[in-house]
Amino acid sequence: MTIRVACLGDSLTRAQFSVDYLDLLRRRRPPGDVRLDRYGVNGDFAHNLLQRLDAVVTDPPDVITVLIGTNDARASLAGYPVAQAMKRKQLPVRPSAGWFQQCLGAVVARLRAETDATIGLLSLPVLGQRLDGAAAQASQAYSAMIAEVAAANGLPLLPLHERQSEELRREKPPPIPYREATPAATVGVLLQHTVLRRSLDTIARRRGLVLTTDHIHQNSRGATLIAEVIDAGLPTRSA
């Protein structure tokens, strides 16, 4: 029996600027084992995800994965254009750690109340590749909040941040400073990829980045770790 998996998230799940972890996850399974449904919207905060759950609960899947919070974590960093993000994403309040945790808790509450799906929450990918940097520490702090929500609701935590941190410690990459991805820079990556036909991995390699193309969006190595933690952490066939 094919298991339906709904993958909820932001641009990492949308996979317009990242290597597609859904595709990598699909390849890890025998043909027909899973059907993956994509619910990713570029730039979404946890609040935005909460507003668009109707499509998920109207036709409930068997398994739901939630990878959200990268933009919430970015908004905590100096230099992030909070006012522009609030306007673009129609946020009712200024993003904060407490509001993120509240919104994520509300996402989980609705999914639990209106579906019988197995739900797994992913901790965040590492922002940047300096584990002692402010960006990586922000992604770690928000991942800890995700772990708290998972524990409070008896849900599995899929340890993406932990796996990516291990990978960076093992790789010992150059300590390239984190740079916030501006809209122009993101479009630049897209143009390199679509017009110049450079792979996302080539773009990452030219920049000295191990898991990402721009400190945020995932290359093949980063996306593979997402696929791995989902594959390891959730059932894909009925017991």
Protein Blocks (a to p, Z undefined) as FASTA:
>chain_A
ZZdddddddfklnommbccfklmmmmmpcehkaccdddddehiafklmmmmmmmmmmmcc
fbdcddehjlmmmmmpghiafklmmmmnopabdcdfklmmmmmmmmmmmmmmmpcbdcdd
dddddehjbfkbmklmmmmmmmmmmmmmmmmnopacddfklmmmmmmmmnopafddcddd
dfklmmmmmmmmmmnopafklmmmmnopakbmnopaccfklmmmmmmmmmmmpccbdZZ
